[in-house]
Amino acid sequence: MQLGDTRIGLDAPPGFADTGFTGSPRLAELAEALTSASNRILLFAIADGDLRRFTQGDPLELRRHMMVVTPRGLERSRVSESEFKAFVAESLRGLGEAPKSLDYPRHLDSRPTGTMTLLAELRRDADVVSVLQGTRTKDGGMFRRSEYMLSTATLLLVRGKALSLSVYTRYKDPADLDWIRVTTARWVEELKRLNPR
């Protein structure tokens, strides 16, 4: 991926496929709905099973998906550490405090439906900041209960470029929480390995 005068290596984690090659307006619209118009989408990846369903014309499950974006205003310039720090502060402003309890479903039940809520800070280094967030979907009435969604937001400085990584999963049990934490950490390390200084 070319960003200004810098080439960045991007790859989806194992079990996921970048949807860019499909040229599908439907998948592009789905990715655009997940981020601000002020961002350029660099990668939108869905699970391999969803890609198979998509190519066969079946409905997508979209239990898990992920993306990488970069702010359009920063994509051509080289981002310094101080600019990256300002980008992090702006991106995470207004998230509030993480709950002390690890009973995330109870905490999300206390929040308005559809509100993205900070659950935990996962990592804070000079070039990587990662947080765990969650939300509760609207209750569908007596036949459909509300669902919980988890996501991680990771801001990463790679070869002078500011990237924002997002990983999403439905949250049904502790295994989903373990999965999103481990997948996010491994993906960050893989992208750093692909893009040495």
ZAVO-669632 format. One record per residue: residue number from 1; residue in three letters; x, y, z of N, C-alpha, C in turn. Coordinates in steps of 0.2 Angstrom, whole numbers, plus 5000, padded with zeros to 4 digits. Layout:
! ZAVO-669632
+-----+------+--------+---------+------+---------+----------+-------+--------+---------+------+
!  nr ! rest ! n_east ! n_north ! n_up ! ca_east ! ca_north ! ca_up ! c_east ! c_north ! c_up !
+-----+------+--------+---------+------+---------+----------+-------+--------+---------+------+
! NUM !  ala !      X !       Y !    Z !       X !        Y !     Z !      X !       Y !    Z !
...
+-----+------+--------+---------+------+---------+----------+-------+--------+---------+------+
! end
This chain:
! ZAVO-669632
+-----+------+--------+---------+------+---------+----------+-------+--------+---------+------+
!  nr ! rest ! n_east ! n_north ! n_up ! ca_east ! ca_north ! ca_up ! c_east ! c_north ! c_up !
+-----+------+--------+---------+------+---------+----------+-------+--------+---------+------+
!   1 !  met !   5004 !    4994 ! 5000 !    5000 !     5000 !  5000 !   5004 !    5006 ! 5000 !
!   2 !  gln !   5003 !    5011 ! 4995 !    5007 !     5017 !  4995 !   5004 !    5022 ! 4998 !
!   3 !  leu !   5007 !    5025 ! 5003 !    5005 !     5031 !  5007 !   5010 !    5037 ! 5006 !
!   4 !  gly !   5008 !    5042 ! 5002 !    5013 !     5047 !  5000 !   5019 !    5044 ! 4997 !
!   5 !  asp !   5025 !    5045 ! 5000 !    5031 !     5042 !  4997 !   5033 !    5036 ! 5001 !
!   6 !  thr !   5029 !    5033 ! 5005 !    5030 !     5028 !  5009 !   5026 !    5022 ! 5007 !
!   7 !  arg !   5030 !    5016 ! 5007 !    5026 !     5010 !  5006 !   5025 !    5006 ! 5012 !
!   8 !  ile !   5019 !    5004 ! 5014 !    5017 !     5001 !  5020 !   5014 !    4994 ! 5018 !
!   9 !  gly !   5017 !    4989 ! 5022 !    5015 !     4982 !  5021 !   5009 !    4980 ! 5025 !
!  10 !  leu !   5003 !    4978 ! 5022 !    4997 !     4976 !  5026 !   4995 !    4969 ! 5024 !
!  11 !  asp !   4993 !    4966 ! 5029 !    4991 !     4959 !  5028 !   4985 !    4957 ! 5034 !
!  12 !  ala !   4980 !    4954 ! 5032 !    4975 !     4952 !  5037 !   4978 !    4946 ! 5041 !
!  13 !  pro !   4975 !    4945 ! 5047 !    4977 !     4939 !  5051 !   4975 !    4933 ! 5048 !
!  14 !  pro !   4978 !    4927 ! 5050 !    4976 !     4921 !  5047 !   4968 !    4920 ! 5049 !
!  15 !  gly !   4965 !    4917 ! 5044 !    4957 !     4916 !  5045 !   4953 !    4921 ! 5042 !
!  16 !  phe !   4956 !    4927 ! 5040 !    4953 !     4933 !  5037 !   4956 !    4935 ! 5030 !
!  17 !  ala !   4951 !    4937 ! 5026 !    4953 !     4939 !  5019 !   4952 !    4947 ! 5018 !
!  18 !  asp !   4956 !    4950 ! 5015 !    4955 !     4957 !  5013 !   4950 !    4957 ! 5007 !
!  19 !  thr !   4945 !    4961 ! 5008 !    4939 !     4961 !  5003 !   4941 !    4965 ! 4997 !
!  20 !  gly !   4946 !    4969 ! 4997 !    4948 !     4974 !  4991 !   4948 !    4971 ! 4984 !
!  21 !  phe !   4950 !    4965 ! 4984 !    4950 !     4961 !  4977 !   4943 !    4960 ! 4974 !
!  22 !  thr !   4938 !    4960 ! 4978 !    4931 !     4958 !  4976 !   4928 !    4964 ! 4972 !
!  23 !  gly !   4930 !    4970 ! 4973 !    4927 !     4976 !  4970 !   4920 !    4977 ! 4971 !
!  24 !  ser !   4918 !    4974 ! 4977 !    4910 !     4974 !  4978 !   4908 !    4980 ! 4981 !
!  25 !  pro !   4904 !    4984 ! 4978 !    4901 !     4990 !  4981 !   4898 !    4989 ! 4988 !
!  26 !  arg !   4895 !    4983 ! 4989 !    4891 !     4981 !  4995 !   4896 !    4981 ! 5001 !
!  27 !  leu !   4902 !    4977 ! 4999 !    4907 !     4977 !  5005 !   4910 !    4983 ! 5006 !
!  28 !  ala !   4911 !    4988 ! 5001 !    4914 !     4994 !  5002 !   4909 !    4999 ! 5006 !
!  29 !  glu !   4903 !    4998 ! 5005 !    4898 !     5002 !  5009 !   4898 !    5000 ! 5016 !
!  30 !  leu !   4899 !    4993 ! 5017 !    4899 !     4991 !  5024 !   4905 !    4993 ! 5027 !
!  31 !  ala !   4911 !    4993 ! 5024 !    4917 !     4996 !  5027 !   4916 !    5003 ! 5028 !
!  32 !  glu !   4914 !    5007 ! 5024 !    4913 !     5014 !  5025 !   4908 !    5016 ! 5031 !
!  33 !  ala !   4904 !    5012 ! 5032 !    4899 !     5013 !  5038 !   4903 !    5012 ! 5044 !
!  34 !  leu !   4908 !    5009 ! 5044 !    4912 !     5008 !  5051 !   4917 !    5013 ! 5052 !
!  35 !  thr !   4918 !    5018 ! 5048 !    4923 !     5023 !  5049 !   4921 !    5030 ! 5047 !
!  36 !  ser !   4924 !    5035 ! 5049 !    4923 !     5042 !  5047 !   4925 !    5043 ! 5040 !
!  37 !  ala !   4921 !    5047 ! 5036 !    4923 !     5049 !  5029 !   4930 !    5053 ! 5029 !
!  38 !  ser !   4932 !    5055 ! 5035 !    4939 !     5058 !  5035 !   4944 !    5053 ! 5035 !
!  39 !  asn !   4943 !    5047 ! 5035 !    4948 !     5041 !  5034 !   4948 !    5038 ! 5028 !
!  40 !  arg !   4954 !    5036 ! 5026 !    4955 !     5032 !  5020 !   4955 !    5025 ! 5022 !
!  41 !  ile !   4951 !    5020 ! 5019 !    4951 !     5013 !  5021 !   4957 !    5010 ! 5017 !
!  42 !  leu !   4961 !    5007 ! 5021 !    4967 !     5003 !  5018 !   4966 !    4996 ! 5017 !
!  43 !  leu !   4962 !    4993 ! 5022 !    4960 !     4986 !  5022 !   4954 !    4985 ! 5025 !
!  44 !  phe !   4949 !    4981 ! 5022 !    4943 !     4978 !  5026 !   4943 !    4971 ! 5025 !
!  45 !  ala !   4944 !    4967 ! 5031 !    4944 !     4960 !  5030 !   4938 !    4957 ! 5034 !
!  46 !  ile !   4936 !    4951 ! 5031 !    4931 !     4947 !  5034 !   4933 !    4940 ! 5035 !
!  47 !  ala !   4930 !    4936 ! 5039 !    4932 !     4929 !  5040 !   4932 !    4925 ! 5033 !
!  48 !  asp !   4936 !    4921 ! 5033 !    4936 !     4916 !  5027 !   4929 !    4913 ! 5025 !
!  49 !  gly !   4926 !    4911 ! 5031 !    4919 !     4908 !  5030 !   4914 !    4913 ! 5027 !
!  50 !  asp !   4915 !    4920 ! 5029 !    4910 !     4925 !  5026 !   4912 !    4926 ! 5019 !
!  51 !  leu !   4918 !    4926 ! 5017 !    4920 !     4927 !  5010 !   4918 !    4921 ! 5006 !
!  52 !  arg !   4918 !    4915 ! 5008 !    4915 !     4910 !  5004 !   4907 !    4911 ! 5003 !
!  53 !  arg !   4904 !    4913 ! 5009 !    4897 !     4914 !  5008 !   4895 !    4920 ! 5003 !
!  54 !  phe !   4899 !    4925 ! 5003 !    4899 !     4931 !  4999 !   4899 !    4928 ! 4992 !
!  55 !  thr !   4904 !    4924 ! 4990 !    4906 !     4922 !  4983 !   4900 !    4917 ! 4981 !
!  56 !  gln !   4897 !    4914 ! 4985 !    4891 !     4910 !  4983 !   4884 !    4913 ! 4984 !
!  57 !  gly !   4884 !    4920 ! 4985 !    4878 !     4923 !  4985 !   4874 !    4922 ! 4992 !
!  58 !  asp !   4877 !    4919 ! 4997 !    4873 !     4918 !  5003 !   4874 !    4924 ! 5008 !
!  59 !  pro !   4870 !    4925 ! 5013 !    4870 !     4931 !  5017 !   4877 !    4930 ! 5022 !
!  60 !  leu !   4880 !    4936 ! 5023 !    4886 !     4936 !  5028 !   4884 !    4935 ! 5035 !
!  61 !  glu !   4888 !    4932 ! 5039 !    4887 !     4931 !  5046 !   4890 !    4937 ! 5049 !
!  62 !  leu !   4896 !    4939 ! 5047 !    4899 !     4945 !  5050 !   4900 !    4945 ! 5058 !
!  63 !  arg !   4901 !    4939 ! 5060 !    4902 !     4939 !  5067 !   4909 !    4942 ! 5069 !
!  64 !  arg !   4914 !    4942 ! 5065 !    4920 !     4945 !  5066 !   4923 !    4948 ! 5060 !
!  65 !  his !   4926 !    4954 ! 5060 !    4929 !     4957 !  5054 !   4934 !    4963 ! 5057 !
!  66 !  met !   4937 !    4965 ! 5053 !    4943 !     4970 !  5055 !   4944 !    4975 ! 5049 !
!  67 !  met !   4947 !    4980 ! 5051 !    4949 !     4985 !  5046 !   4955 !    4989 ! 5048 !
!  68 !  val !   4959 !    4992 ! 5043 !    4964 !     4997 !  5044 !   4962 !    5003 ! 5040 !
!  69 !  val !   4963 !    5009 ! 5043 !    4962 !     5016 !  5040 !   4967 !    5020 ! 5042 !
!  70 !  thr !   4968 !    5026 ! 5038 !    4973 !     5031 !  5040 !   4969 !    5038 ! 5039 !
!  71 !  pro !   4970 !    5043 ! 5043 !    4967 !     5049 !  5042 !   4969 !    5052 ! 5035 !
!  72 !  arg !   4964 !    5055 ! 5031 !    4966 !     5057 !  5024 !   4971 !    5064 ! 5025 !
!  73 !  gly !   4970 !    5067 ! 5031 !    4974 !     5073 !  5032 !   4981 !    5072 ! 5033 !
!  74 !  leu !   4983 !    5066 ! 5035 !    4989 !     5064 !  5037 !   4993 !    5059 ! 5032 !
!  75 !  glu !   4989 !    5056 ! 5027 !    4991 !     5051 !  5023 !   4997 !    5052 ! 5019 !
!  76 !  arg !   4998 !    5059 ! 5017 !    5004 !     5060 !  5013 !   5010 !    5063 ! 5016 !
!  77 !  ser !   5009 !    5065 ! 5023 !    5014 !     5068 !  5027 !   5018 !    5063 ! 5031 !
!  78 !  arg !   5024 !    5064 ! 5033 !    5027 !     5060 !  5038 !   5025 !    5063 ! 5045 !
!  79 !  val !   5023 !    5058 ! 5049 !    5020 !     5060 !  5056 !   5025 !    5059 ! 5061 !
!  80 !  ser !   5027 !    5064 ! 5065 !    5032 !     5064 !  5070 !   5029 !    5061 ! 5076 !
!  81 !  glu !   5033 !    5059 ! 5081 !    5030 !     5056 !  5087 !   5026 !    5061 ! 5091 !
!  82 !  ser !   5027 !    5068 ! 5091 !    5023 !     5073 !  5094 !   5016 !    5073 ! 5090 !
!  83 !  glu !   5016 !    5073 ! 5083 !    5010 !     5073 !  5080 !   5006 !    5067 ! 5081 !
!  84 !  phe !   5009 !    5061 ! 5082 !    5006 !     5055 !  5083 !   5003 !    5055 ! 5090 !
!  85 !  lys !   5006 !    5058 ! 5095 !    5003 !     5059 !  5101 !   4997 !    5063 ! 5101 !
!  86 !  ala !   4997 !    5069 ! 5097 !    4991 !     5073 !  5096 !   4985 !    5069 ! 5093 !
!  87 !  phe !   4987 !    5065 ! 5088 !    4982 !     5061 !  5084 !   4979 !    5056 ! 5089 !
!  88 !  val !   4983 !    5053 ! 5094 !    4980 !     5048 !  5099 !   4975 !    5052 ! 5103 !
!  89 !  ala !   4978 !    5058 ! 5106 !    4974 !     5062 !  5111 !   4967 !    5064 ! 5108 !
!  90 !  glu !   4967 !    5066 ! 5101 !    4961 !     5068 !  5098 !   4956 !    5062 ! 5097 !
!  91 !  ser !   4959 !    5056 ! 5095 !    4955 !     5050 !  5093 !   4952 !    5047 ! 5099 !
!  92 !  leu !   4955 !    5048 ! 5105 !    4953 !     5044 !  5111 !   4949 !    5049 ! 5116 !
!  93 !  arg !   4949 !    5056 ! 5113 !    4945 !     5061 !  5118 !   4938 !    5059 ! 5119 !
!  94 !  gly !   4936 !    5059 ! 5125 !    4929 !     5058 !  5126 !   4927 !    5051 ! 5128 !
!  95 !  leu !   4932 !    5047 ! 5128 !    4930 !     5040 !  5129 !   4928 !    5038 ! 5136 !
!  96 !  gly !   4930 !    5043 ! 5141 !    4929 !     5042 !  5148 !   4933 !    5037 ! 5151 !
!  97 !  glu !   4931 !    5035 ! 5157 !    4935 !     5030 !  5161 !   4933 !    5023 ! 5160 !
!  98 !  ala !   4937 !    5018 ! 5160 !    4936 !     5011 !  5160 !   4933 !    5009 ! 5166 !
!  99 !  pro !   4928 !    5004 ! 5166 !    4925 !     5002 !  5172 !   4930 !    4998 ! 5176 !
! 100 !  lys !   4929 !    4998 ! 5183 !    4933 !     4994 !  5187 !   4932 !    4986 ! 5187 !
! 101 !  ser !   4925 !    4985 ! 5186 !    4923 !     4978 !  5186 !   4924 !    4975 ! 5179 !
! 102 !  leu !   4926 !    4969 ! 5179 !    4927 !     4965 !  5172 !   4920 !    4962 ! 5170 !
! 103 !  asp !   4915 !    4963 ! 5173 !    4908 !     4961 !  5171 !   4906 !    4965 ! 5166 !
! 104 !  tyr !   4908 !    4965 ! 5160 !    4907 !     4969 !  5154 !   4900 !    4969 ! 5152 !
! 105 !  pro !   4896 !    4963 ! 5152 !    4889 !     4963 !  5150 !   4885 !    4968 ! 5155 !
! 106 !  arg !   4886 !    4967 ! 5161 !    4882 !     4971 !  5166 !   4884 !    4978 ! 5165 !
! 107 !  his !   4890 !    4980 ! 5164 !    4892 !     4987 !  5163 !   4889 !    4990 ! 5156 !
! 108 !  leu !   4889 !    4986 ! 5151 !    4885 !     4988 !  5145 !   4878 !    4989 ! 5145 !
! 109 !  asp !   4875 !    4984 ! 5149 !    4868 !     4985 !  5151 !   4866 !    4991 ! 5154 !
! 110 !  ser !   4871 !    4994 ! 5158 !    4869 !     5001 !  5161 !   4870 !    5007 ! 5157 !
! 111 !  arg !   4873 !    5006 ! 5151 !    4874 !     5011 !  5146 !   4868 !    5011 ! 5141 !
! 112 !  pro !   4867 !    5017 ! 5138 !    4862 !     5017 !  5132 !   4864 !    5013 ! 5127 !
! 113 !  thr !   4859 !    5010 ! 5124 !    4860 !     5005 !  5118 !   4863 !    5009 ! 5112 !
! 114 !  gly !   4868 !    5006 ! 5109 !    4872 !     5009 !  5103 !   4877 !    5013 ! 5105 !
! 115 !  thr !   4878 !    5015 ! 5112 !    4884 !     5019 !  5114 !   4890 !    5015 ! 5114 !
! 116 !  met !   4896 !    5017 ! 5111 !    4902 !     5014 !  5111 !   4905 !    5016 ! 5118 !
! 117 !  thr !   4907 !    5011 ! 5122 !    4910 !     5012 !  5129 !   4917 !    5009 ! 5130 !
! 118 !  leu !   4921 !    5013 ! 5133 !    4928 !     5011 !  5134 !   4927 !    5006 ! 5140 !
! 119 !  leu !   4931 !    5000 ! 5138 !    4931 !     4994 !  5143 !   4937 !    4993 ! 5147 !
! 120 !  ala !   4943 !    4994 ! 5143 !    4950 !     4993 !  5145 !   4955 !    4996 ! 5141 !
! 121 !  glu !   4960 !    4999 ! 5144 !    4966 !     5000 !  5140 !   4970 !    4994 ! 5139 !
! 122 !  leu !   4972 !    4992 ! 5133 !    4976 !     4986 !  5132 !   4983 !    4987 ! 5131 !
! 123 !  arg !   4985 !    4993 ! 5128 !    4992 !     4995 !  5128 !   4993 !    5002 ! 5127 !
! 124 !  arg !   4999 !    5005 ! 5129 !    5001 !     5012 !  5128 !   5008 !    5012 ! 5128 !
! 125 !  asp !   5011 !    5013 ! 5122 !    5018 !     5014 !  5121 !   5018 !    5020 ! 5116 !
! 126 !  ala !   5025 !    5022 ! 5115 !    5026 !     5028 !  5111 !   5023 !    5028 ! 5104 !
! 127 !  asp !   5023 !    5022 ! 5101 !    5021 !     5021 !  5094 !   5014 !    5016 ! 5094 !
! 128 !  val !   5012 !    5014 ! 5099 !    5005 !     5010 !  5099 !   5001 !    5011 ! 5105 !
! 129 !  val !   4995 !    5013 ! 5104 !    4990 !     5014 !  5109 !   4984 !    5010 ! 5107 !
! 130 !  ser !   4981 !    5005 ! 5112 !    4976 !     5001 !  5110 !   4971 !    5001 ! 5116 !
! 131 !  val !   4964 !    5001 ! 5114 !    4959 !     5001 !  5119 !   4954 !    4996 ! 5117 !
! 132 !  leu !   4950 !    4993 ! 5122 !    4945 !     4988 !  5121 !   4938 !    4992 ! 5122 !
! 133 !  gln !   4934 !    4992 ! 5118 !    4927 !     4995 !  5118 !   4922 !    4990 ! 5117 !
! 134 !  gly !   4916 !    4992 ! 5119 !    4910 !     4988 !  5119 !   4904 !    4992 ! 5118 !
! 135 !  thr !   4898 !    4988 ! 5115 !    4892 !     4992 !  5114 !   4887 !    4986 ! 5115 !
! 136 !  arg !   4880 !    4988 ! 5116 !    4875 !     4984 !  5116 !   4870 !    4986 ! 5111 !
! 137 !  thr !   4868 !    4981 ! 5107 !    4863 !     4983 !  5101 !   4856 !    4983 ! 5104 !
! 138 !  lys !   4851 !    4986 ! 5101 !    4845 !     4987 !  5103 !   4841 !    4981 ! 5104 !
! 139 !  asp !   4837 !    4980 ! 5109 !    4833 !     4974 !  5110 !   4828 !    4974 ! 5104 !
! 140 !  gly !   4827 !    4968 ! 5101 !    4822 !     4967 !  5096 !   4815 !    4965 ! 5098 !
! 141 !  gly !   4814 !    4965 ! 5104 !    4807 !     4963 !  5107 !   4807 !    4956 ! 5110 !
! 142 !  met !   4802 !    4953 ! 5110 !    4801 !     4947 !  5114 !   4805 !    4941 ! 5110 !
! 143 !  phe !   4806 !    4942 ! 5104 !    4809 !     4936 !  5100 !   4817 !    4937 ! 5099 !
! 144 !  arg !   4819 !    4943 ! 5100 !    4826 !     4944 !  5099 !   4829 !    4949 ! 5104 !
! 145 !  arg !   4834 !    4946 ! 5108 !    4837 !     4949 !  5113 !   4843 !    4954 ! 5110 !
! 146 !  ser !   4844 !    4959 ! 5114 !    4850 !     4963 !  5112 !   4856 !    4959 ! 5112 !
! 147 !  glu !   4861 !    4961 ! 5108 !    4868 !     4958 !  5108 !   4873 !    4963 ! 5110 !
! 148 !  tyr !   4879 !    4960 ! 5112 !    4884 !     4964 !  5114 !   4890 !    4963 ! 5108 !
! 149 !  met !   4893 !    4969 ! 5107 !    4898 !     4969 !  5102 !   4905 !    4972 ! 5106 !
! 150 !  leu !   4910 !    4968 ! 5104 !    4917 !     4971 !  5106 !   4921 !    4973 ! 5100 !
! 151 !  ser !   4925 !    4978 ! 5102 !    4930 !     4981 !  5096 !   4936 !    4983 ! 5100 !
! 152 !  thr !   4941 !    4983 ! 5096 !    4947 !     4986 !  5098 !   4949 !    4991 ! 5094 !
! 153 !  ala !   4952 !    4997 ! 5096 !    4954 !     5002 !  5092 !   4962 !    5003 ! 5094 !
! 154 !  thr !   4966 !    5002 ! 5089 !    4973 !     5002 !  5090 !   4976 !    5008 ! 5085 !
! 155 !  leu !   4979 !    5013 ! 5088 !    4983 !     5018 !  5084 !   4990 !    5016 ! 5084 !
! 156 !  leu !   4993 !    5016 ! 5078 !    4999 !     5013 !  5077 !   5003 !    5018 ! 5072 !
! 157 !  leu !   5009 !    5020 ! 5075 !    5014 !     5024 !  5070 !   5019 !    5019 ! 5067 !
! 158 !  val !   5018 !    5018 ! 5060 !    5022 !     5014 !  5056 !   5026 !    5017 ! 5051 !
! 159 !  arg !   5032 !    5017 ! 5051 !    5036 !     5021 !  5046 !   5034 !    5028 ! 5044 !
! 160 !  gly !   5032 !    5031 ! 5050 !    5031 !     5038 !  5049 !   5023 !    5039 ! 5047 !
! 161 !  lys !   5019 !    5034 ! 5047 !    5012 !     5035 !  5045 !   5008 !    5033 ! 5051 !
! 162 !  ala !   5002 !    5036 ! 5052 !    4997 !     5035 !  5057 !   4992 !    5030 ! 5055 !
! 163 !  leu !   4992 !    5024 ! 5058 !    4986 !     5019 !  5056 !   4982 !    5018 ! 5061 !
! 164 !  ser !   4976 !    5017 ! 5060 !    4971 !     5015 !  5065 !   4968 !    5008 ! 5063 !
! 165 !  leu !   4969 !    5003 ! 5067 !    4967 !     4996 !  5067 !   4961 !    4995 ! 5071 !
! 166 !  ser !   4956 !    4992 ! 5068 !    4949 !     4990 !  5072 !   4948 !    4983 ! 5071 !
! 167 !  val !   4947 !    4979 ! 5076 !    4945 !     4972 !  5076 !   4938 !    4972 ! 5080 !
! 168 !  tyr !   4933 !    4968 ! 5077 !    4926 !     4968 !  5079 !   4924 !    4960 ! 5080 !
! 169 !  thr !   4920 !    4959 ! 5086 !    4918 !     4953 !  5087 !   4911 !    4953 ! 5090 !
! 170 !  arg !   4906 !    4949 ! 5089 !    4901 !     4948 !  5094 !   4903 !    4945 ! 5100 !
! 171 !  tyr !   4900 !    4947 ! 5106 !    4902 !     4945 !  5112 !   4897 !    4941 ! 5116 !
! 172 !  lys !   4898 !    4934 ! 5116 !    4893 !     4930 !  5119 !   4896 !    4926 ! 5125 !
! 173 !  asp !   4903 !    4925 ! 5125 !    4906 !     4922 !  5131 !   4913 !    4924 ! 5132 !
! 174 !  pro !   4917 !    4922 ! 5137 !    4923 !     4925 !  5138 !   4928 !    4923 ! 5133 !
! 175 !  ala !   4927 !    4918 ! 5129 !    4931 !     4916 !  5123 !   4932 !    4921 ! 5118 !
! 176 !  asp !   4926 !    4925 ! 5117 !    4926 !     4931 !  5112 !   4931 !    4936 ! 5115 !
! 177 !  leu !   4931 !    4937 ! 5121 !    4935 !     4943 !  5124 !   4942 !    4941 ! 5123 !
! 178 !  asp !   4944 !    4934 ! 5125 !    4951 !     4932 !  5124 !   4953 !    4932 ! 5117 !
! 179 !  trp !   4948 !    4930 ! 5112 !    4950 !     4931 !  5105 !   4952 !    4938 ! 5103 !
! 180 !  ile !   4948 !    4943 ! 5105 !    4949 !     4949 !  5102 !   4955 !    4952 ! 5105 !
! 181 !  arg !   4957 !    4951 ! 5111 !    4963 !     4953 !  5114 !   4969 !    4950 ! 5111 !
! 182 !  val !   4969 !    4943 ! 5110 !    4975 !     4940 !  5107 !   4976 !    4942 ! 5100 !
! 183 !  thr !   4970 !    4942 ! 5096 !    4971 !     4944 !  5089 !   4973 !    4951 ! 5088 !
! 184 !  thr !   4971 !    4955 ! 5092 !    4973 !     4962 !  5091 !   4981 !    4963 ! 5092 !
! 185 !  ala !   4983 !    4960 ! 5098 !    4990 !     4960 !  5100 !   4995 !    4957 ! 5094 !
! 186 !  arg !   4992 !    4951 ! 5092 !    4996 !     4947 !  5086 !   4996 !    4951 ! 5080 !
! 187 !  trp !   4991 !    4954 ! 5078 !    4990 !     4958 !  5072 !   4995 !    4964 ! 5072 !
! 188 !  val !   4995 !    4968 ! 5078 !    5000 !     4974 !  5079 !   5007 !    4971 ! 5078 !
! 189 !  glu !   5009 !    4966 ! 5081 !    5016 !     4964 !  5081 !   5017 !    4961 ! 5074 !
! 190 !  glu !   5013 !    4958 ! 5070 !    5014 !     4956 !  5063 !   5015 !    4962 ! 5059 !
! 191 !  leu !   5011 !    4968 ! 5060 !    5011 !     4974 !  5055 !   5018 !    4977 ! 5057 !
! 192 !  lys !   5020 !    4977 ! 5063 !    5027 !     4980 !  5065 !   5032 !    4976 ! 5062 !
! 193 !  arg !   5031 !    4969 ! 5062 !    5037 !     4965 !  5058 !   5037 !    4966 ! 5051 !
! 194 !  leu !   5031 !    4967 ! 5048 !    5031 !     4969 !  5040 !   5034 !    4975 ! 5039 !
! 195 !  asn !   5034 !    4980 ! 5044 !    5036 !     4987 !  5042 !   5041 !    4989 ! 5047 !
! 196 !  pro !   5047 !    4986 ! 5046 !    5053 !     4988 !  5051 !   5055 !    4995 ! 5049 !
! 197 !  arg !   5057 !    4999 ! 5054 !    5059 !     5006 !  5053 !   5064 !    5007 ! 5048 !
+-----+------+--------+---------+------+---------+----------+-------+--------+---------+------+
! end
